[in-house]
Amino acid sequence: MAKDTPGAPDVLNLVAEGVRPSDAADAVRRPDVVPVEVCPRTFVIQPSLVNIYVLETDDGLVMIDSGLATDADAVFAAVRGRFDAPLHTVVFTHGHLDHAFGLRRFLDAGERPHIVAHENVTRRFDTYMRTARLNSLVNKRQWQLPSLPWAPSTAGDFIWPDVVYRDALDLRIGGEHFALRHGKGETDDHTWVWVPGRKVLASGDFFCMTMPNCGNPNKVLRYPEEWADADEAMAALGAEVMLPGHGEPILGSERIRNGLLEQAEFLRSVVAQTLAGLNAGLRHDQIARSIRVPDHLAHLEHLQPTYDRPEFIARNVIRRYGGWFDGYAADLLPAPGEEIAAEVVELAGGTDELVARARELAETNLVLACHLAEWAYLASPDDPDARACVVDVFTRRADADPSLMSKGVYMRLVRTADGSYEPESEGGPTQPGPAGP
């Protein structure tokens, strides 16, 4: 699928080029952004890594998503620099930090739009207050931040919807029909918006020109089957313009339909393969290694593993249907990892021997070498050779993996070992983070 409008640089492309994710997020931040008209009376604003959409109507402006808290000034300036009409309604496609936290400047200026979201958004906000530090830790790992980022922790940190719905909500604004529909996918609180008079579909994060974020190893359960249901429902609409939560707006009914159906087919394939493995009695690692993207889908730009991976989606399916026991009896109630590592070092004849073998193995089997390097470091965290080995081996592993999720996990260990990473058991929120779980 082609992208048809100019816009902010792609964060995932920058990460693939070796840019640290938090730096990539900063690189795409544009404080002086202006609205770009995608189709008549329909505009995109791209202040950072997320899209905000503004639709002019005869009753005022409809905004779909509001961006990060750190986008608030840029979004307000962009809207008020172009439009005089009142902000009538704001729709949150879901409650993530990069979609539902950029409205504060409008409210501070006295504007009082209707704020509409699925009913689970309020539940998400309640959960965020209970898990604020966890959210900071998650974003620190995923975005490779040097210290804990800010996460909302009190009711005043949130912009609460005043209109919520369960399955469907139909609005009439300026004589136009706005159809809001609930679906589960990356989240359980997701809304997609169909504006039939314009043939415009706002897909939220149901479609983002990368492999669906449906298996994130750091985050809560995702819903691949329901995601595919939503894709198929959206594909049937005949949309001529699709407004995704990230990346560029997509034009052309055939490309939109094909992209949504291809994504649905991919998700259903991963689910089917995973359930086949569970029914065959395979271990979790065997199932994850066995997943294959169908050949006719593997080359597609919007199904590349630049964010998530098929193996991670499979593990999410396993978590939903098969529990957490991984098939290895010793892992049911395992010994501490440090004790296992110490025994491996003893068997190897010492830390130096295990480090040497890890470095040797890295030339032919980088995956296996990572196990040895991590054992050496866990057993001897103050040994400079063990630290250097884990830094070298896992940096190579991160460089070789296209997935931002993978890179975050690997580089967390690297930066812990090289001392550039604030310990997760210490410190507190210090800066705004780029995204949320």
C-alpha positions as CSV (number, residue, x, y, z in Angstrom):
1,M,0.0,0.0,0.0
2,A,1.3,3.4,-0.9
3,K,1.3,6.5,1.3
4,D,-0.1,9.4,-0.5
5,T,0.5,12.6,1.6
6,P,3.7,14.1,2.9
7,G,4.1,14.1,6.7
8,A,6.4,13.6,9.6
9,P,9.3,11.2,9.3
10,D,8.5,7.6,10.3
11,V,9.7,6.7,13.8
12,L,10.1,3.1,12.9
13,N,12.2,3.9,9.8
14,L,14.6,5.9,12.0
15,V,14.8,3.1,14.6
16,A,15.5,0.6,11.8
17,E,18.4,2.9,10.8
18,G,19.9,2.6,14.3
19,V,18.4,5.6,16.0
20,R,17.4,5.1,19.7
21,P,13.6,5.0,19.8
22,S,13.3,7.9,22.3
23,D,15.6,10.0,20.0
24,A,13.5,9.0,17.0
25,A,10.4,10.2,18.8
26,D,12.1,13.5,19.5
27,A,13.3,13.7,15.9
28,V,9.8,13.7,14.5
29,R,8.5,16.3,16.9
30,R,7.4,19.5,15.1
31,P,6.4,22.4,17.3
32,D,5.3,24.6,14.3
33,V,3.2,22.0,12.6
34,V,0.3,23.1,10.4
35,P,-2.9,21.3,9.4
36,V,-2.7,19.5,6.0
37,E,-5.9,19.0,4.1
38,V,-6.2,15.3,3.2
39,C,-9.6,15.7,1.4
40,P,-12.3,18.4,1.6
41,R,-12.7,19.8,5.1
42,T,-10.6,16.9,6.5
43,F,-7.2,17.8,7.9
44,V,-4.3,15.9,9.5
45,I,-2.0,17.4,12.2
46,Q,1.3,15.6,12.9
47,P,3.1,17.2,15.8
48,S,5.1,14.1,16.7
49,L,4.7,10.3,16.3
50,V,0.9,10.4,16.4
51,N,-1.8,11.8,14.1
52,I,-4.6,14.2,15.1
53,Y,-7.4,14.8,12.7
54,V,-9.7,17.8,12.4
55,L,-12.9,17.7,10.4
56,E,-14.7,20.9,9.7
57,T,-18.5,20.8,10.0
58,D,-21.3,23.4,9.9
59,D,-21.6,23.0,13.7
60,G,-17.8,23.4,14.4
61,L,-14.8,21.2,14.5
62,V,-14.6,17.4,15.2
63,M,-11.2,16.3,16.4
64,I,-10.2,12.6,16.3
65,D,-7.6,12.0,19.0
66,S,-5.6,14.8,20.6
67,G,-2.0,13.5,20.9
68,L,0.5,13.4,23.7
69,A,0.5,15.8,26.6
70,T,3.7,17.2,25.2
71,D,1.9,17.8,21.9
72,A,-0.7,20.1,23.5
73,D,0.9,23.4,22.6
74,A,1.6,22.5,19.0
75,V,-1.9,21.0,18.5
76,F,-3.6,24.1,19.9
77,A,-1.5,26.5,17.9
78,A,-2.1,24.4,14.7
79,V,-5.8,24.3,15.2
80,R,-6.3,27.9,16.3
81,G,-3.9,29.2,13.6
82,R,-6.1,27.8,10.9
83,F,-9.7,27.5,12.2
84,D,-12.0,30.0,14.0
85,A,-14.9,27.6,14.5
86,P,-15.5,26.2,18.0
87,L,-14.2,22.7,18.9
88,H,-17.5,20.9,19.0
89,T,-16.5,17.2,19.6
90,V,-13.4,15.3,20.4
91,V,-13.3,11.5,19.9
92,F,-10.6,9.4,21.6
93,T,-10.0,6.3,19.5
94,H,-8.5,4.8,22.7
95,G,-6.9,5.9,25.9
96,H,-3.2,5.5,25.3
97,L,-0.9,8.3,26.3
98,D,-0.2,9.3,22.7
99,H,-3.9,9.6,21.7
100,A,-5.9,11.1,24.7
101,F,-3.7,13.6,26.5
102,G,-3.1,16.6,24.2
103,L,-6.3,18.5,24.8
104,R,-5.3,20.5,27.9
105,R,-4.6,23.8,26.1
106,F,-8.1,23.9,24.7
107,L,-9.7,23.3,28.1
108,D,-7.4,25.9,29.7
109,A,-8.6,28.4,27.0
110,G,-12.2,27.8,28.1
111,E,-13.3,25.6,25.3
112,R,-15.7,22.8,26.3
113,P,-16.1,20.3,23.5
114,H,-18.0,17.0,24.0
115,I,-15.4,14.3,24.7
116,V,-16.5,10.9,23.4
117,A,-14.9,7.5,23.9
118,H,-15.7,3.9,24.5
119,E,-16.7,3.1,28.1
120,N,-13.5,1.1,28.7
121,V,-11.4,4.3,28.3
122,T,-12.5,5.4,31.8
123,R,-11.6,1.9,33.1
124,R,-8.2,2.3,31.5
125,F,-7.6,5.6,33.2
126,D,-8.5,4.0,36.5
127,T,-6.0,1.3,35.8
128,Y,-3.3,3.8,34.9
129,M,-3.7,5.5,38.2
130,R,-3.1,2.1,40.0
131,T,-0.1,1.2,37.8
132,A,1.6,4.6,37.1
133,R,5.1,3.4,37.9
134,L,4.6,0.2,35.9
135,N,3.6,2.3,32.9
136,S,6.8,4.4,33.4
137,L,8.9,1.2,33.5
138,V,7.2,-0.2,30.4
139,N,7.8,3.0,28.4
140,K,11.4,3.3,29.7
141,R,12.1,-0.2,28.4
142,Q,10.3,0.1,25.1
143,W,11.6,3.5,24.2
144,Q,15.0,3.1,25.7
145,L,14.8,6.1,27.9
146,P,17.7,6.7,30.3
147,S,15.3,7.3,33.3
148,L,11.7,6.8,34.2
149,P,9.3,8.9,32.2
150,W,6.2,10.6,33.5
151,A,3.0,8.6,33.7
152,P,-0.4,9.9,34.8
153,S,-1.1,9.0,38.4
154,T,-4.0,11.2,39.7
155,A,-7.5,11.9,38.3
156,G,-6.4,15.4,37.4
157,D,-3.8,14.1,35.0
158,F,-6.5,12.7,32.7
159,I,-9.0,14.3,30.3
160,W,-12.1,12.3,31.1
161,P,-14.7,11.6,28.4
162,D,-18.2,13.0,29.2
163,V,-19.9,10.8,26.6
164,V,-19.2,7.0,26.6
165,Y,-20.8,4.2,24.7
166,R,-20.6,0.4,24.6
167,D,-21.0,-1.1,21.1
168,A,-22.0,1.7,18.7
169,L,-22.7,5.4,18.8
170,D,-24.1,7.5,15.9
171,L,-23.7,11.2,16.1
172,R,-25.2,14.0,13.9
173,I,-22.9,17.0,13.8
174,G,-23.3,19.8,11.3
175,G,-25.8,17.6,9.4
176,E,-23.2,14.9,8.9
177,H,-23.3,11.3,10.2
178,F,-20.4,10.1,12.4
179,A,-20.6,6.4,13.1
180,L,-18.5,5.3,16.1
181,R,-17.9,1.6,16.4
182,H,-16.2,-0.4,19.2
183,G,-13.6,-3.1,18.4
184,K,-10.9,-4.9,20.3
185,G,-7.4,-5.0,18.9
186,E,-4.3,-3.3,20.4
187,T,-6.7,-2.4,23.2
188,D,-10.1,-3.3,24.6
189,D,-11.3,0.3,24.4
190,H,-10.8,1.0,20.7
191,T,-13.1,3.1,18.5
192,W,-13.1,3.4,14.7
193,V,-15.0,6.3,13.1
194,W,-16.8,6.2,9.8
195,V,-18.0,9.4,8.1
196,P,-20.0,8.0,5.2
197,G,-20.8,11.4,3.6
198,R,-17.1,11.9,3.1
199,K,-16.1,8.2,2.6
200,V,-13.6,8.8,5.4
201,L,-12.6,6.1,7.8
202,A,-10.6,7.0,11.0
203,S,-9.0,3.6,11.9
204,G,-7.2,4.7,15.1
205,D,-4.5,2.1,15.7
206,F,-6.3,-0.7,13.9
207,F,-4.0,0.1,10.9
208,C,-0.6,1.7,11.1
209,M,1.5,0.6,8.1
210,T,3.4,-1.9,10.2
211,M,2.8,-5.4,11.6
212,P,-0.1,-5.1,14.1
213,N,1.0,-4.3,17.6
214,C,-0.8,-7.4,18.9
215,G,1.9,-9.2,20.8
216,N,3.9,-6.6,22.7
217,P,6.0,-8.5,25.2
218,N,5.9,-5.7,27.8
219,K,2.2,-5.0,27.8
220,V,-1.3,-6.2,28.4
221,L,-3.3,-8.8,26.5
222,R,-4.2,-7.9,22.9
223,Y,-7.0,-9.3,20.7
224,P,-6.0,-10.6,17.3
225,E,-9.3,-12.3,16.4
226,E,-11.4,-9.3,17.3
227,W,-8.8,-7.1,15.5
228,A,-9.4,-9.1,12.4
229,D,-13.2,-8.8,12.9
230,A,-12.7,-5.0,13.0
231,D,-10.5,-5.0,9.9
232,E,-13.1,-6.9,7.9
233,A,-15.9,-4.6,9.1
234,M,-13.9,-1.6,8.1
235,A,-13.0,-3.1,4.7
236,A,-16.6,-3.6,3.8
237,L,-17.4,0.2,4.1
238,G,-15.9,1.3,0.8
239,A,-13.8,4.0,2.4
240,E,-11.8,6.2,0.0
241,V,-9.7,7.9,2.6
242,M,-8.3,6.1,5.7
243,L,-6.9,8.1,8.6
244,P,-4.6,5.9,10.7
245,G,-3.4,6.8,14.2
246,H,0.3,6.7,13.0
247,G,1.9,7.2,9.6
248,E,0.3,8.8,6.6
249,P,-3.3,9.0,5.5
250,I,-4.1,6.4,2.8
251,L,-6.1,7.1,-0.3
252,G,-7.9,4.8,-2.6
253,S,-10.7,2.4,-1.8
254,E,-9.1,-0.7,-3.3
255,R,-5.8,-0.1,-1.4
256,I,-7.7,0.5,1.8
257,R,-9.8,-2.6,1.4
258,N,-6.9,-4.8,0.4
259,G,-4.7,-3.6,3.3
260,L,-7.4,-4.2,5.9
261,L,-8.2,-7.7,4.6
262,E,-4.6,-8.6,4.2
263,Q,-4.0,-7.6,7.8
264,A,-7.0,-9.6,9.0
265,E,-5.8,-12.7,7.1
266,F,-2.4,-12.4,8.7
267,L,-3.8,-12.2,12.2
268,R,-6.1,-15.1,11.6
269,S,-3.2,-17.1,10.2
270,V,-1.1,-16.5,13.4
271,V,-4.0,-17.5,15.6
272,A,-4.7,-20.7,13.6
273,Q,-1.0,-21.7,13.7
274,T,-0.8,-21.0,17.4
275,L,-3.9,-22.9,18.3
276,A,-2.7,-25.8,16.1
277,G,0.5,-25.9,18.2
278,L,-1.4,-25.8,21.5
279,N,-3.7,-28.6,20.3
280,A,-0.6,-30.6,19.3
281,G,0.8,-30.3,22.8
282,L,3.9,-28.2,21.7
283,R,5.8,-26.1,24.2
284,H,5.4,-22.3,24.0
285,D,8.9,-21.8,22.5
286,Q,8.3,-24.5,19.9
287,I,5.0,-22.8,18.9
288,A,6.6,-19.3,18.6
289,R,9.5,-20.6,16.5
290,S,7.1,-22.4,14.2
291,I,5.0,-19.4,13.1
292,R,5.3,-18.4,9.5
293,V,3.8,-15.4,7.7
294,P,2.0,-16.7,4.5
295,D,4.2,-16.2,1.5
296,H,1.8,-14.0,-0.3
297,L,1.6,-11.6,2.7
298,A,5.3,-11.7,3.9
299,H,6.5,-9.0,1.4
300,L,3.8,-6.4,2.2
301,E,5.0,-3.1,3.6
302,H,2.2,-3.0,6.2
303,L,3.1,-6.4,7.6
304,Q,6.8,-6.0,8.2
305,P,8.0,-6.7,11.8
306,T,9.3,-3.2,12.5
307,Y,7.3,-2.8,15.7
308,D,5.9,-6.2,16.7
309,R,6.8,-9.7,15.6
310,P,4.7,-12.8,14.6
311,E,6.3,-14.8,17.5
312,F,5.2,-12.2,20.0
313,I,1.6,-12.3,18.6
314,A,1.7,-16.1,19.0
315,R,2.8,-15.8,22.6
316,N,-0.1,-13.4,23.2
317,V,-2.5,-16.0,21.8
318,I,-0.9,-18.6,24.0
319,R,-1.4,-16.4,27.0
320,R,-5.1,-16.0,26.1
321,Y,-5.8,-19.7,25.5
322,G,-3.1,-21.7,27.2
323,G,-2.0,-20.3,30.4
324,W,1.5,-19.3,31.3
325,F,3.2,-22.7,31.9
326,D,5.7,-22.9,29.1
327,G,6.1,-26.7,28.9
328,Y,9.4,-27.0,30.8
329,A,8.8,-28.7,34.1
330,A,11.7,-26.9,35.9
331,D,10.2,-23.5,34.9
332,L,7.0,-24.1,36.9
333,L,8.7,-23.1,40.2
334,P,12.2,-22.3,38.9
335,A,15.4,-21.6,40.7
336,P,16.6,-17.9,40.7
337,G,18.2,-17.0,37.4
338,E,21.4,-15.9,39.1
339,E,21.7,-19.4,40.7
340,I,21.2,-21.1,37.4
341,A,23.8,-18.8,35.8
342,A,26.3,-19.6,38.5
343,E,25.9,-23.3,38.0
344,V,26.4,-22.9,34.2
345,V,29.5,-20.9,34.8
346,E,30.8,-23.6,37.2
347,L,30.1,-26.3,34.6
348,A,31.9,-24.2,31.9
349,G,35.0,-23.9,34.0
350,G,34.6,-20.2,34.9
351,T,33.3,-16.9,33.6
352,D,36.2,-16.5,31.2
353,E,35.4,-19.8,29.5
354,L,31.8,-19.0,29.2
355,V,32.5,-15.5,27.8
356,A,34.9,-17.0,25.3
357,R,32.4,-19.5,24.1
358,A,29.7,-16.8,23.8
359,R,31.9,-14.7,21.6
360,E,32.8,-17.7,19.5
361,L,29.2,-18.8,19.1
362,A,28.1,-15.2,18.2
363,E,29.7,-15.7,14.8
364,T,27.5,-18.6,13.9
365,N,24.5,-18.7,16.3
366,L,23.8,-15.3,17.8
367,V,20.6,-16.4,19.4
368,L,22.3,-19.1,21.4
369,A,25.3,-16.8,22.2
370,C,22.9,-14.5,23.9
371,H,22.0,-17.2,26.5
372,L,25.6,-17.7,27.3
373,A,26.4,-14.0,27.5
374,E,23.5,-13.4,29.8
375,W,24.4,-16.3,32.1
376,A,28.0,-15.0,32.4
377,Y,26.7,-11.5,33.3
378,L,24.1,-12.8,35.7
379,A,26.7,-14.9,37.5
380,S,29.4,-12.3,37.5
381,P,27.8,-8.8,37.1
382,D,30.9,-7.0,38.2
383,D,33.3,-8.9,35.9
384,P,34.4,-6.4,33.2
385,D,34.7,-9.2,30.5
386,A,31.2,-10.5,31.3
387,R,29.8,-7.0,31.0
388,A,31.6,-6.3,27.8
389,C,30.5,-9.6,26.3
390,V,26.8,-9.0,27.1
391,V,27.0,-5.5,25.7
392,D,28.7,-6.7,22.5
393,V,26.5,-9.7,21.9
394,F,23.2,-8.1,22.7
395,T,24.0,-5.0,20.7
396,R,24.6,-7.2,17.7
397,R,21.3,-9.0,18.4
398,A,19.4,-5.6,18.6
399,D,21.0,-4.4,15.4
400,A,20.0,-7.6,13.6
401,D,16.3,-7.5,14.7
402,P,14.0,-5.0,12.9
403,S,11.4,-5.0,15.8
404,L,11.3,-1.9,18.0
405,M,10.0,-4.2,20.8
406,S,12.9,-6.6,20.5
407,K,15.4,-3.7,20.4
408,G,14.0,-2.3,23.6
409,V,14.4,-5.5,25.5
410,Y,17.9,-6.2,24.2
411,M,19.2,-2.6,24.7
412,R,17.7,-2.5,28.2
413,L,20.2,-5.2,29.2
414,V,23.0,-3.5,27.2
415,R,22.5,-0.2,29.0
416,T,22.2,-1.9,32.4
417,A,25.5,-3.6,31.8
418,D,27.3,-0.6,30.6
419,G,26.0,1.6,33.4
420,S,24.0,4.1,31.3
421,Y,20.6,2.9,32.4
422,E,19.0,4.1,35.6
423,P,18.2,1.1,37.8
424,E,14.5,0.3,37.7
425,S,14.3,-0.2,41.4
426,E,15.3,3.4,42.0
427,G,14.4,6.9,41.0
428,G,11.1,8.4,39.9
429,P,9.3,9.9,37.0
430,T,11.4,12.7,35.4
431,Q,10.2,13.4,31.9
432,P,7.3,12.9,29.6
433,G,7.3,9.6,27.8
434,P,6.4,9.2,24.1
435,A,3.7,6.5,24.4
436,G,1.7,4.4,26.7
437,P,0.7,0.7,27.1
